[in-house]
Amino acid sequence: MTPAWALAFGFGTAVICYQFVQLKVKMGYDDTLDVFGIHGIAGIFGALLVGLAATDVGGWAQLMVQAKSVLIAITLSGSITAVLVWLIGRSIGFRTSEEYEQVGFDHSQHGEVGYGLTHL
């Protein structure tokens, strides 16, 4: 990949990731650290575009290879995540009590006092 393509990818990825983070706010889904909006989208975007810009084998044929790879990765990770979500939901659950959330996990879950601001 040439430096010009790398700059274009960097700029394009920044714009697209920002848009996905904004979409999260509009759709209201829970992604506290914007992991999918930043890492997931940047990874997908980069994997697809490298198929077009690779200096040795780049082109539309390579883009299709990259697209198939991205779909396989999404399917595999999505399936495994769905199983894990189901197992956790059926066993220990995802949420703690609202009281523990308000007090903070340092104190309520770990017996520590983070920053000395609140106590039970």
Secondary structure, DSSP 4 states (H G I P E B T S, - for coil): --HHHHHHHHHHHHHHHHHHHHHHHHHT---TT-HIIIIIHHHHHHHHHHHHH-TTT-SHHHHHHHHHHHHHHHHHHHHHHHHHHHHHHHTT-S---HHHHHH-HHHHHHS--STT----
